Amino acid sequence: MNDAERRQAQKKSDAADKLKVTKMKASLLRQRDRRQTPEEEAGEHIGWCESQLDAHFWFSLSDLEPVKATMLLCGHNPNKVAAHLVSVRTNDGFTPQDYLRLLQRFEDLAKCEPQRRSLLQWHQFARASKLRYHPWIDEYVNAAGLNVDDAVGAEQVAPVLVAQKETASNDALEAPADTVTVPTKKAGDAPADPPPLSTPRLAEAFDDTDNKSAKQWRRILGDVNNHHWLLDARADRGTAPRPTTWWPLKFAALLEKRGVTFDSLNRAFLTSPTLKPWLRHWQEARRERNAFGQ
């Protein structure tokens, strides 16, 4: 290979390398400018709350004393910061006076109405009382799909669990051993319903439906106390940290009753990957309604 050929080969190699760099830069720019999906935003916020505040752990406790609840609602992790330091620190605009006022209200409630309270219950009280607290917890409750009415105390849950256990035991004792039947699926049977969707997944699936973004739907779904019409679509209220779940078909039916067009709802089922397992059920439900002239 003479010098001219080597120079030509080098130019081609340099051009190829330059093209690779250009494509890589373009890809990085697209990733940087790409708008996060609602699920990605929710996941990012949940990840931050877990790493900084141990949110999952604190939400899993059935009994949280007022001082720790106050620290958490002011954006401090009781396992990382001492209470006496919180009383003299400012955090994201929250002053020691804000912390003190919230603590006094919580202590007053604990004294006047003594009972076991979870973090979600303290949050519910602060929200209902319009007290000032850090917004991380509102965002976490929405992102995790927890409802403000999910706050059920352990003293209420325990009798229910005992009753369920006793019922199950009695049923097992009364059922004859030779009458156990395993259900089988016959040809032509309607497909079994897919599992219900958590609040973030349902909100994402109906993004831009009824002129509401996924973020707006998360807020609405997370506030059933002010949106009672949603109750018929709720599959499981859930208790922290287990999220609330919803039936998409019932949710769509409720939206249609409230004036959302069929085309808008149909587009959601046709285009949303989250609703893909439900598409056949949606179409069959529509065919049944059309057969009866509804």
BAFI-3210 file (N, C-alpha, C; in Angstrom, 3 decimals, decimal comma, padded with zeros to 6 digits):
// residues 294
n [1|2|3|4|5|6|7|8|9|10|11|12|13|14|15|16|17|18|19|20|21|22|23|24|25|26|27|28|29|30|31|32|33|34|35|36|37|38|39|40|41|42|43|44|45|46|47|48|49|50|51|52|53|54|55|56|57|58|59|60|61|62|63|64|65|66|67|68|69|70|71|72|73|74|75|76|77|78|79|80|81|82|83|84|85|86|87|88|89|90|91|92|93|94|95|96|97|98|99|100|101|102|103|104|105|106|107|108|109|110|111|112|113|114|115|116|117|118|119|120|121|122|123|124|125|126|127|128|129|130|131|132|133|134|135|136|137|138|139|140|141|142|143|144|145|146|147|148|149|150|151|152|153|154|155|156|157|158|159|160|161|162|163|164|165|166|167|168|169|170|171|172|173|174|175|176|177|178|179|180|181|182|183|184|185|186|187|188|189|190|191|192|193|194|195|196|197|198|199|200|201|202|203|204|205|206|207|208|209|210|211|212|213|214|215|216|217|218|219|220|221|222|223|224|225|226|227|228|229|230|231|232|233|234|235|236|237|238|239|240|241|242|243|244|245|246|247|248|249|250|251|252|253|254|255|256|257|258|259|260|261|262|263|264|265|266|267|268|269|270|271|272|273|274|275|276|277|278|279|280|281|282|283|284|285|286|287|288|289|290|291|292|293|294]
n.u [000,864|000,709|001,674|-000,415|-002,667|-002,651|-003,179|-005,740|-007,109|-006,808|-008,289|-010,849|-011,157|-010,995|-013,265|-015,249|-014,931|-015,588|-018,241|-019,320|-018,914|-020,534|-023,064|-023,224|-023,236|-025,626|-027,415|-027,071|-027,988|-030,656|-031,519|-031,136|-032,909|-035,258|-038,550|-039,481|-041,376|-044,504|-044,313|-041,546|-040,895|-042,284|-040,979|-038,397|-038,755|-039,661|-037,386|-035,577|-036,767|-036,568|-033,789|-032,952|-034,747|-035,661|-038,271|-040,061|-039,642|-040,497|-043,164|-044,099|-044,408|-046,672|-047,116|-046,171|-044,359|-045,150|-042,923|-041,128|-042,775|-043,215|-040,622|-040,221|-042,253|-041,238|-039,164|-036,922|-034,912|-035,442|-033,632|-031,233|-030,821|-030,650|-033,287|-033,028|-031,378|-032,912|-034,689|-033,326|-032,563|-032,812|-034,636|-035,036|-036,519|-038,123|-038,521|-037,147|-039,277|-041,514|-041,266|-041,569|-044,207|-045,690|-044,983|-046,084|-048,832|-049,161|-048,430|-050,431|-052,690|-052,071|-052,228|-054,879|-056,393|-055,488|-053,953|-052,705|-050,780|-050,002|-047,474|-048,830|-051,295|-050,636|-049,835|-052,263|-053,780|-052,313|-052,634|-055,457|-055,818|-054,643|-051,968|-048,564|-046,184|-043,464|-043,366|-042,535|-043,791|-046,427|-045,973|-044,742|-046,768|-048,598|-047,004|-046,455|-048,940|-050,622|-053,545|-055,177|-057,068|-056,163|-055,110|-055,226|-055,479|-053,519|-055,019|-057,469|-057,079|-056,211|-058,494|-059,941|-058,207|-058,029|-060,689|-060,947|-059,121|-060,282|-062,655|-061,667|-060,466|-062,695|-064,150|-062,419|-062,546|-065,207|-065,553|-065,910|-063,468|-063,501|-064,688|-063,290|-062,720|-061,069|-061,011|-061,477|-060,546|-062,671|-063,014|-063,775|-064,591|-064,752|-061,827|-059,735|-059,738|-057,094|-054,623|-055,457|-054,554|-051,938|-052,005|-050,114|-049,688|-052,256|-052,849|-050,890|-051,712|-054,087|-053,279|-053,664|-056,320|-059,601|-058,579|-056,607|-053,468|-051,127|-049,989|-051,915|-054,025|-052,949|-052,991|-055,746|-056,676|-055,409|-056,837|-059,436|-061,296|-062,277|-063,202|-065,447|-066,711|-064,918|-064,747|-066,110|-064,452|-062,238|-060,068|-058,555|-058,014|-055,637|-052,860|-050,313|-047,009|-048,210|-049,610|-052,623|-055,007|-056,640|-059,534|-059,330|-061,421|-063,763|-063,054|-062,877|-065,559|-066,775|-065,659|-066,804|-069,471|-069,255|-069,003|-066,795|-065,631|-066,300|-064,429|-062,109|-061,577|-061,351|-059,094|-057,158|-057,114|-056,260|-053,743|-052,139|-049,529|-049,770|-052,459|-052,820|-053,191|-055,827|-057,291|-058,797|-060,849|-062,060|-063,003|-064,803|-066,649|-067,700|-068,916|-070,934|-072,493|-073,320|-074,859|-077,079|-078,076|-077,032]
n.v [-001,191|002,134|005,533|007,302|005,627|004,755|007,175|007,659|005,452|006,040|008,388|007,406|005,758|007,660|009,149|007,263|006,837|009,391|009,512|007,541|008,742|010,994|009,798|008,601|010,856|012,020|010,057|010,168|012,765|012,463|010,703|012,327|014,420|013,085|012,710|011,647|008,740|008,432|006,230|005,957|008,388|008,058|005,772|006,781|008,710|007,097|005,519|007,471|008,191|005,782|005,444|007,729|008,106|005,672|004,850|002,678|000,975|002,583|003,008|000,469|-000,043|-000,530|001,010|004,110|006,468|009,881|011,728|010,559|010,316|013,008|013,867|012,454|013,524|015,994|015,574|014,181|011,384|009,294|007,318|008,262|010,869|012,680|013,499|015,863|017,380|017,884|019,714|022,079|022,489|023,539|022,374|022,035|024,423|024,072|025,069|025,026|025,879|025,081|022,317|022,054|022,969|021,051|018,725|019,298|019,280|016,615|015,283|016,232|015,069|012,355|012,265|013,017|011,223|008,358|005,773|003,161|004,287|004,401|005,531|006,373|007,022|009,186|010,946|011,233|012,560|014,979|015,998|016,262|018,121|020,272|020,914|022,049|020,322|018,309|017,913|015,430|013,150|013,172|012,892|010,409|008,714|008,957|007,995|005,374|004,348|004,407|004,969|007,743|006,821|004,383|004,016|001,988|001,070|-001,157|-002,231|-002,438|-004,112|-006,585|-008,043|-008,611|-010,256|-012,424|-013,294|-014,021|-016,118|-017,951|-018,492|-019,667|-021,932|-023,271|-023,754|-025,516|-027,678|-028,431|-029,192|-032,092|-034,641|-035,872|-034,151|-032,182|-030,055|-029,383|-026,610|-026,616|-025,368|-024,944|-025,479|-022,624|-021,152|-017,929|-015,872|-015,774|-013,002|-010,626|-009,696|-007,044|-003,510|-001,507|001,756|003,668|002,340|002,168|004,875|005,671|004,174|005,413|007,899|011,185|010,794|012,050|014,587|014,595|014,207|011,502|012,008|013,655|011,830|010,013|011,520|011,896|009,244|008,603|009,891|009,032|009,750|012,214|011,597|009,729|008,269|006,550|004,242|001,905|000,838|-000,050|-002,648|-003,684|-002,236|-002,130|-001,984|-000,115|-001,396|-002,291|-001,721|000,021|-001,441|-001,624|-002,210|-002,118|-002,213|-001,590|000,913|002,274|002,083|003,669|006,133|006,512|006,817|009,263|010,923|010,677|009,996|007,107|006,631|007,820|006,219|003,731|004,139|004,240|001,556|000,320|001,366|001,455|-000,287|-001,321|-001,887|-003,879|-006,711|-006,549|-005,880|-007,699|-008,393|-005,935|-005,472|-007,617|-006,986|-004,671|-005,702|-007,269|-005,286|-003,865|-005,810|-005,831|-003,447|-001,270]
n.w [000,000|-001,013|-000,079|-000,698|-000,753|001,880|003,222|002,263|003,321|006,016|006,197|005,689|007,938|009,989|009,388|009,834|012,574|013,496|012,750|014,417|016,946|016,651|016,389|018,913|020,581|019,754|020,574|023,358|023,826|023,080|025,061|027,279|026,795|026,602|027,692|030,877|031,638|033,437|035,175|035,398|036,622|039,041|040,023|040,316|042,317|044,426|044,778|045,681|048,111|049,469|049,713|051,117|053,243|054,162|053,524|052,962|055,145|057,347|056,697|056,984|059,647|062,320|064,524|065,410|067,170|068,141|067,909|066,073|063,847|063,328|062,688|060,302|058,679|058,405|056,742|057,679|058,530|061,185|061,881|061,089|061,886|064,894|067,180|068,696|067,115|064,869|065,854|065,752|063,189|059,728|056,989|053,641|053,615|055,815|059,025|062,438|064,013|062,543|062,762|065,552|065,991|064,550|065,930|068,459|067,856|067,099|069,469|071,127|069,959|070,383|073,146|073,700|072,182|072,602|070,853|068,664|065,951|062,527|060,157|057,895|058,972|060,662|058,688|057,330|059,286|059,529|056,995|056,781|058,788|057,708|058,245|058,137|056,271|054,932|051,377|050,362|051,291|050,388|047,660|047,642|048,608|046,502|044,360|045,171|045,167|047,376|049,233|050,869|052,566|053,309|055,754|058,227|061,507|063,611|065,656|064,507|062,380|063,400|064,678|062,367|060,903|062,649|062,633|059,942|059,872|061,631|060,284|057,943|059,053|060,136|057,812|056,553|058,307|058,097|055,459|053,520|052,912|050,421|048,683|047,481|044,826|041,844|039,844|036,333|033,151|030,465|026,935|025,063|027,211|028,805|028,927|031,832|034,080|033,855|036,358|038,705|038,406|039,794|041,354|040,101|037,630|036,501|036,287|034,445|032,240|031,503|030,798|029,600|029,104|029,304|029,398|031,350|032,883|033,583|036,052|037,236|037,378|039,215|041,536|041,878|042,100|044,421|046,320|047,383|049,240|048,481|046,035|045,642|043,690|042,569|044,022|043,204|041,313|042,596|043,395|045,524|048,565|049,910|052,224|053,718|053,196|050,868|047,698|046,603|044,392|041,131|039,005|035,604|033,604|035,011|035,891|033,450|032,662|034,607|033,956|031,452|032,150|033,290|031,194|029,493|026,247|024,164|022,135|023,130|025,385|024,155|022,613|024,592|025,504|023,181|022,636|024,933|026,472|029,027|029,271|027,470|028,152|028,889|026,690|025,074|026,837|027,169|024,560|024,300|026,291|025,209|022,917|024,053|025,270|023,015|021,807|023,392|022,867|024,241]
ca.u [000,000|001,522|001,294|-001,728|-003,681|-002,696|-003,865|-007,155|-007,658|-006,869|-009,427|-012,078|-011,220|-011,314|-014,666|-016,091|-014,865|-016,318|-019,665|-019,689|-018,985|-021,716|-024,245|-023,250|-023,659|-027,049|-028,147|-027,044|-028,868|-032,046|-031,816|-031,213|-034,096|-036,469|-039,432|-039,679|-042,740|-044,994|-043,774|-040,143|-040,890|-042,696|-039,903|-037,261|-039,078|-039,682|-035,989|-034,966|-037,347|-036,021|-032,371|-032,740|-035,654|-036,123|-039,733|-040,758|-039,548|-041,327|-044,569|-044,491|-044,633|-048,074|-047,191|-045,070|-044,561|-045,294|-041,685|-040,580|-043,688|-042,949|-039,339|-040,403|-043,068|-040,398|-038,116|-035,748|-034,952|-035,108|-032,489|-030,007|-030,698|-031,184|-034,430|-032,628|-030,771|-033,997|-035,338|-032,533|-032,136|-033,745|-034,555|-035,887|-037,432|-038,861|-037,763|-037,367|-040,608|-042,468|-041,129|-042,108|-045,668|-046,226|-044,793|-047,054|-050,141|-049,149|-048,431|-051,759|-053,590|-051,735|-052,681|-056,351|-056,954|-054,392|-054,103|-051,557|-050,920|-048,943|-047,034|-049,888|-052,336|-050,136|-049,892|-053,668|-054,191|-051,661|-053,251|-056,826|-055,746|-053,963|-050,706|-047,448|-045,221|-042,645|-044,161|-042,042|-044,681|-047,558|-045,498|-044,480|-048,072|-049,134|-046,156|-046,576|-050,325|-051,294|-054,642|-055,230|-057,950|-055,563|-054,535|-056,001|-054,639|-053,326|-056,088|-058,611|-056,716|-056,060|-059,726|-060,332|-057,352|-058,427|-061,980|-060,699|-058,422|-061,242|-063,577|-060,951|-060,286|-063,996|-064,475|-061,574|-063,019|-066,532|-065,542|-065,525|-062,193|-063,663|-065,469|-062,419|-062,820|-060,124|-061,682|-060,779|-060,979|-063,235|-062,871|-064,833|-064,803|-064,164|-060,504|-059,704|-059,313|-055,717|-054,604|-055,730|-053,390|-051,638|-052,372|-049,261|-049,870|-053,546|-052,727|-050,105|-052,503|-055,128|-052,652|-054,278|-057,750|-060,395|-057,702|-055,839|-052,186|-050,955|-049,726|-053,203|-054,801|-052,387|-053,485|-057,181|-056,813|-054,878|-057,682|-060,788|-062,207|-062,893|-063,653|-066,112|-067,164|-063,877|-064,756|-066,585|-063,373|-061,105|-059,991|-058,016|-057,602|-054,234|-052,345|-048,888|-046,582|-048,854|-050,363|-054,010|-055,129|-057,870|-059,998|-059,373|-062,713|-064,712|-062,612|-063,299|-067,024|-067,100|-065,301|-067,802|-070,672|-068,978|-068,962|-065,621|-066,095|-065,851|-063,214|-060,975|-061,304|-060,911|-057,706|-056,297|-056,949|-055,557|-052,368|-051,350|-048,996|-050,274|-053,835|-052,864|-053,845|-057,249|-057,929|-059,818|-061,965|-062,713|-063,746|-065,941|-067,637|-068,379|-069,806|-072,113|-073,321|-073,924|-075,871|-078,285|-078,464|-076,609]
ca.v [000,000|003,337|006,600|007,855|004,664|004,784|008,402|007,471|004,514|006,747|009,313|006,621|005,326|008,844|009,507|006,270|007,138|010,630|009,183|006,826|009,724|011,825|008,997|008,417|012,122|012,188|009,128|010,702|013,929|011,979|010,171|013,437|015,229|012,262|012,926|010,446|008,247|008,538|005,135|006,264|009,452|007,470|004,892|007,602|009,318|006,024|005,164|008,515|008,083|004,576|005,619|008,820|008,114|004,314|005,025|001,390|000,488|003,374|002,784|-000,891|-000,122|-000,289|001,935|005,062|007,520|011,213|012,420|009,994|010,699|014,419|013,945|011,964|014,467|017,167|015,183|013,644|009,963|009,125|006,410|008,928|012,179|012,710|014,403|017,180|018,134|018,323|020,875|023,297|022,483|023,895|021,357|022,371|025,495|023,767|025,633|024,370|026,242|024,201|021,005|022,117|023,072|019,764|017,796|019,620|018,817|015,147|014,880|016,540|014,025|011,100|012,354|013,088|010,011|007,372|004,538|002,903|004,988|004,190|006,754|006,798|007,661|010,509|011,752|011,535|013,584|016,243|016,494|016,681|019,301|021,319|021,263|022,189|019,220|018,176|017,293|014,122|012,052|013,194|012,343|008,974|008,053|008,882|007,145|003,985|003,912|004,287|005,922|008,396|006,053|003,066|004,003|001,183|000,755|-002,579|-002,691|-002,747|-005,197|-007,852|-008,829|-009,078|-011,390|-013,550|-013,778|-014,712|-017,376|-018,872|-018,896|-020,595|-023,195|-023,930|-024,256|-026,675|-028,798|-028,858|-029,716|-033,500|-034,830|-036,344|-033,199|-031,136|-029,985|-028,481|-026,072|-026,792|-024,430|-025,623|-024,777|-021,663|-020,323|-016,594|-015,864|-015,248|-011,610|-010,369|-009,099|-005,600|-002,645|-000,581|003,140|004,275|001,686|002,578|006,285|005,726|003,596|006,362|009,209|012,021|010,508|013,078|015,756|014,504|013,507|010,392|012,584|014,088|010,633|009,455|012,317|011,625|007,873|008,570|010,695|008,494|010,456|013,304|011,073|008,483|007,534|005,581|003,060|000,715|000,300|-000,466|-004,096|-003,932|-000,966|-002,230|-001,341|000,168|-000,795|-002,924|-000,656|-000,147|-001,910|-001,193|-002,946|-001,161|-002,177|-000,851|002,302|002,824|002,207|004,839|007,323|006,674|007,372|010,667|011,710|010,432|009,352|005,742|006,675|008,133|005,034|002,662|004,439|003,853|000,100|-000,103|001,877|001,332|-001,637|-001,776|-002,381|-004,918|-007,948|-006,289|-005,456|-008,661|-008,276|-004,663|-005,657|-008,512|-006,232|-003,758|-006,492|-007,640|-004,108|-003,551|-006,837|-005,479|-002,080|-000,283]
ca.w [000,000|-001,076|000,861|-001,052|-000,325|003,343|003,606|001,947|004,301|007,286|006,126|005,857|009,324|010,795|009,117|010,515|014,008|013,722|012,641|015,646|018,025|016,399|016,731|020,355|021,173|019,449|021,433|024,717|023,860|023,060|026,392|028,230|026,519|026,596|028,836|031,676|031,748|034,823|035,991|035,676|037,629|040,312|040,471|040,739|043,612|045,427|045,028|046,515|049,463|050,116|050,044|052,059|054,387|054,510|053,532|053,031|056,523|058,250|056,357|057,355|061,091|062,685|065,653|065,311|068,154|067,538|067,570|064,836|062,765|063,037|061,997|058,939|057,927|058,139|055,810|058,372|058,861|062,606|062,049|060,642|062,524|066,255|067,311|069,220|066,012|063,989|066,471|065,506|061,791|058,659|055,937|052,489|053,965|057,039|060,143|063,730|064,514|061,845|063,406|066,910|065,928|064,118|067,039|069,508|067,419|067,155|070,875|071,652|069,463|071,061|074,527|073,741|071,571|072,586|070,089|067,786|064,677|061,531|059,491|056,989|059,777|061,040|057,470|057,072|060,257|059,166|055,761|057,090|059,658|056,930|058,888|057,198|056,323|053,717|050,313|049,913|051,676|049,453|046,381|047,832|048,711|045,141|043,521|045,619|045,015|048,676|049,377|052,177|053,448|053,548|057,095|059,161|062,658|063,903|066,527|063,659|061,474|064,105|064,771|061,032|060,553|063,485|062,137|058,670|060,156|062,216|059,217|057,061|059,774|060,217|056,470|056,275|059,111|057,660|054,088|053,422|052,207|049,054|047,896|046,959|043,368|041,194|038,664|035,063|032,119|029,302|025,659|024,831|028,385|028,733|029,557|033,194|034,136|034,290|037,701|038,722|038,244|040,871|041,031|039,076|036,326|035,964|035,916|033,212|031,153|031,094|030,596|028,562|028,997|029,989|029,535|032,586|032,751|034,516|037,370|037,783|037,734|040,449|042,658|042,048|042,598|045,770|047,214|047,217|050,145|047,731|044,734|046,026|042,506|042,195|044,886|042,488|040,471|043,430|043,617|046,868|049,156|050,281|053,427|053,510|051,948|049,712|047,017|046,205|043,010|040,470|037,822|034,490|032,910|035,847|035,866|032,155|032,674|035,422|033,182|030,394|032,796|033,609|029,959|028,647|025,027|023,909|021,304|024,004|026,198|023,254|022,236|025,729|025,512|021,965|022,537|026,164|026,739|030,331|029,101|026,430|028,627|029,099|025,442|024,657|027,774|026,828|023,307|024,545|027,065|024,281|022,053|024,848|025,433|021,718|021,523|024,147|022,494|025,252]
c.u [000,900|000,977|-000,095|-002,845|-003,817|-003,438|-005,373|-007,833|-007,804|-008,041|-010,747|-012,257|-011,609|-012,778|-015,619|-016,122|-015,670|-017,828|-020,157|-019,867|-020,231|-022,995|-024,371|-023,734|-025,157|-027,898|-028,202|-027,966|-030,329|-032,438|-031,982|-032,513|-035,389|-037,276|-039,639|-041,146|-043,194|-044,435|-042,323|-040,033|-041,231|-041,591|-038,705|-037,528|-039,086|-038,251|-035,289|-035,463|-036,810|-034,586|-032,146|-033,540|-036,087|-037,650|-040,481|-040,765|-040,505|-042,811|-045,031|-044,786|-046,083|-048,216|-045,956|-045,330|-044,525|-043,986|-041,082|-041,461|-043,442|-041,661|-039,494|-041,210|-042,346|-039,199|-036,847|-035,958|-034,546|-033,933|-031,162|-029,753|-031,325|-032,274|-034,004|-031,947|-031,831|-034,626|-034,561|-032,064|-033,239|-033,548|-035,547|-036,930|-038,246|-038,001|-037,979|-038,752|-041,689|-042,458|-041,803|-043,639|-046,297|-046,115|-045,825|-048,459|-050,231|-049,203|-049,793|-052,771|-053,342|-052,230|-054,206|-057,009|-055,867|-054,761|-052,842|-051,800|-049,715|-048,545|-048,126|-051,023|-051,911|-050,209|-051,325|-054,168|-053,604|-052,309|-054,659|-056,843|-055,064|-052,714|-049,607|-046,484|-044,528|-043,430|-043,689|-043,063|-045,927|-047,163|-045,253|-045,793|-048,702|-048,345|-046,309|-048,003|-051,042|-052,379|-054,639|-056,161|-057,439|-055,089|-055,445|-055,089|-054,566|-054,454|-057,349|-058,324|-056,731|-057,353|-060,173|-059,529|-057,735|-059,720|-061,808|-060,058|-059,394|-062,216|-062,936|-060,777|-061,588|-064,401|-063,693|-062,061|-064,342|-066,518|-065,115|-064,290|-062,387|-064,455|-064,603|-062,427|-061,812|-060,788|-060,833|-061,361|-061,446|-063,017|-064,051|-065,142|-064,171|-062,818|-060,579|-059,199|-057,842|-055,748|-054,894|-054,429|-053,199|-051,964|-051,455|-049,471|-051,207|-053,490|-051,958|-050,932|-053,535|-054,587|-053,313|-055,742|-058,508|-059,544|-056,929|-054,564|-052,130|-050,719|-051,025|-054,059|-054,268|-052,906|-054,957|-057,384|-056,326|-055,712|-059,145|-061,781|-062,938|-063,375|-064,308|-066,548|-066,160|-063,999|-065,187|-065,488|-062,209|-061,161|-059,568|-057,509|-056,137|-053,943|-050,846|-048,034|-047,206|-049,759|-051,830|-054,046|-056,530|-058,206|-060,137|-060,724|-063,741|-064,355|-063,058|-064,808|-067,460|-066,773|-066,336|-069,095|-070,497|-068,722|-067,740|-066,060|-065,542|-064,547|-061,978|-060,584|-060,768|-059,459|-056,738|-056,050|-056,157|-054,077|-051,518|-050,837|-049,517|-051,655|-053,946|-053,510|-055,355|-057,999|-059,058|-061,059|-062,770|-063,566|-064,964|-067,037|-068,401|-069,338|-071,075|-073,041|-074,033|-075,039|-077,184|-078,697|-078,074|-075,513]
c.v [001,240|004,410|007,138|006,927|004,640|006,014|008,278|006,542|005,181|007,721|008,586|006,181|006,486|009,239|008,553|006,528|008,385|010,376|008,464|007,794|010,587|011,085|008,809|009,685|012,336|011,294|009,641|011,907|013,516|011,440|011,291|014,217|014,423|012,500|011,603|010,041|008,415|007,452|005,391|007,352|008,899|006,595|005,671|008,219|008,263|005,619|006,178|008,394|006,869|004,810|006,668|008,678|006,731|004,246|003,708|000,864|001,250|003,182|001,394|-001,038|000,231|000,711|002,823|006,213|008,896|011,853|011,885|010,327|012,148|014,583|013,543|012,954|015,791|016,814|014,662|012,165|009,773|008,192|007,058|010,259|012,122|013,772|015,794|018,032|018,671|019,599|022,174|023,388|022,982|022,908|021,685|023,423|025,250|024,162|024,816|024,685|025,383|022,814|021,001|022,166|021,729|018,734|018,042|019,150|017,294|014,654|015,139|015,478|012,708|011,094|012,314|011,820|008,946|006,114|004,349|003,588|004,699|005,534|007,284|007,484|009,044|011,451|012,173|012,634|014,944|016,856|017,030|017,960|020,476|021,839|021,338|021,034|019,105|017,431|015,907|013,029|012,006|012,532|010,839|008,195|007,903|007,905|005,669|003,458|003,689|005,347|006,531|007,645|004,631|002,913|003,281|000,760|-000,732|-003,111|-003,013|-003,958|-006,545|-008,647|-009,387|-010,303|-012,626|-014,161|-014,549|-016,072|-018,423|-019,389|-019,922|-021,947|-023,970|-024,519|-025,519|-027,897|-029,348|-029,502|-031,177|-033,660|-035,194|-035,369|-032,076|-031,188|-028,987|-027,945|-026,269|-025,842|-025,199|-024,792|-023,844|-020,797|-018,957|-016,609|-015,271|-013,811|-011,520|-009,742|-007,602|-004,801|-001,753|000,843|003,764|003,664|002,072|004,030|006,440|005,240|004,584|007,788|009,922|011,664|011,524|014,316|015,772|013,711|012,360|010,915|013,043|012,900|010,017|010,209|012,022|010,237|007,746|009,349|010,284|009,200|011,587|012,878|009,709|007,641|006,461|004,253|001,788|000,069|-000,232|-001,964|-004,403|-002,614|-000,986|-001,579|-001,219|-001,009|-001,429|-001,913|-001,019|-000,590|-001,627|-002,106|-001,970|-001,072|-001,384|000,639|002,977|003,033|003,425|006,131|007,585|007,261|008,855|011,507|011,538|009,611|007,934|005,741|006,927|006,923|003,896|002,871|004,033|002,349|-000,387|000,277|001,656|-000,096|-002,205|-002,404|-003,499|-006,216|-007,793|-005,999|-006,397|-008,573|-007,005|-004,823|-006,560|-007,800|-005,278|-004,511|-006,884|-006,456|-003,742|-004,543|-006,518|-004,032|-001,014|000,626]
c.w [000,000|-000,141|000,578|-000,588|001,197|003,841|003,375|002,960|005,666|007,329|006,340|007,308|010,239|010,620|009,829|012,019|014,349|013,687|013,894|016,810|017,886|016,785|018,238|021,048|020,964|020,344|022,870|024,863|023,878|024,427|027,416|028,065|026,574|027,866|029,572|031,665|033,205|035,725|036,352|036,737|039,005|040,883|040,985|042,114|044,713|045,784|045,921|047,952|050,200|050,572|051,123|053,353|054,856|054,539|053,697|054,462|057,432|057,959|056,789|058,848|061,415|063,824|065,644|066,279|067,495|067,104|066,273|063,641|062,354|062,264|060,536|058,105|057,685|057,256|056,441|058,685|060,315|062,854|061,648|061,347|063,908|066,358|067,780|068,150|065,058|064,527|066,272|064,060|060,865|057,525|054,825|052,848|055,213|058,239|061,416|064,310|063,852|062,488|064,777|066,894|065,540|065,240|068,142|069,138|067,493|068,605|071,520|071,218|070,198|072,508|074,621|073,201|071,487|071,816|069,259|066,451|063,781|060,931|058,570|057,755|060,259|059,842|057,170|058,002|059,884|057,937|056,036|057,931|058,976|057,645|057,833|057,374|054,972|052,624|049,861|050,165|050,802|048,138|046,497|047,878|047,325|044,281|043,878|045,510|046,323|048,758|050,767|053,111|053,660|054,989|058,069|060,292|062,916|064,775|065,737|062,785|062,177|064,221|063,437|060,637|061,353|062,974|060,837|058,905|060,706|061,167|058,313|057,733|059,847|058,876|056,166|057,042|058,597|056,291|054,085|052,554|050,753|048,190|047,347|045,443|042,841|039,943|037,422|034,047|030,899|028,052|025,485|026,036|028,176|029,442|030,953|033,174|034,516|035,685|037,636|038,685|039,466|040,416|039,975|037,691|035,700|035,493|034,605|032,027|030,624|030,996|029,411|028,296|029,842|030,283|030,856|032,342|033,747|035,940|038,034|038,199|039,022|041,672|042,936|042,647|044,039|046,774|047,052|048,135|049,444|046,349|044,969|044,832|042,088|042,932|044,161|041,639|041,292|043,688|045,046|047,419|049,552|051,621|053,264|053,983|050,699|049,025|046,785|044,740|042,481|039,297|036,655|033,791|033,708|035,868|034,570|032,113|033,485|034,685|032,089|030,959|033,094|032,368|029,097|027,430|024,889|023,114|022,161|024,843|025,336|022,835|023,345|025,727|024,297|021,977|023,781|026,347|028,055|030,202|028,074|026,923|028,793|027,809|025,026|025,547|027,481|025,572|023,503|025,329|026,170|023,381|022,798|025,019|024,145|021,378|022,231|023,892|023,482|024,702]
res [m|n|d|a|e|r|r|q|a|q|k|k|s|d|a|a|d|k|l|k|v|t|k|m|k|a|s|l|l|r|q|r|d|r|r|q|t|p|e|e|e|a|g|e|h|i|g|w|c|e|s|q|l|d|a|h|f|w|f|s|l|s|d|l|e|p|v|k|a|t|m|l|l|c|g|h|n|p|n|k|v|a|a|h|l|v|s|v|r|t|n|d|g|f|t|p|q|d|y|l|r|l|l|q|r|f|e|d|l|a|k|c|e|p|q|r|r|s|l|l|q|w|h|q|f|a|r|a|s|k|l|r|y|h|p|w|i|d|e|y|v|n|a|a|g|l|n|v|d|d|a|v|g|a|e|q|v|a|p|v|l|v|a|q|k|e|t|a|s|n|d|a|l|e|a|p|a|d|t|v|t|v|p|t|k|k|a|g|d|a|p|a|d|p|p|p|l|s|t|p|r|l|a|e|a|f|d|d|t|d|n|k|s|a|k|q|w|r|r|i|l|g|d|v|n|n|h|h|w|l|l|d|a|r|a|d|r|g|t|a|p|r|p|t|t|w|w|p|l|k|f|a|a|l|l|e|k|r|g|v|t|f|d|s|l|n|r|a|f|l|t|s|p|t|l|k|p|w|l|r|h|w|q|e|a|r|r|e|r|n|a|f|g|q]
***
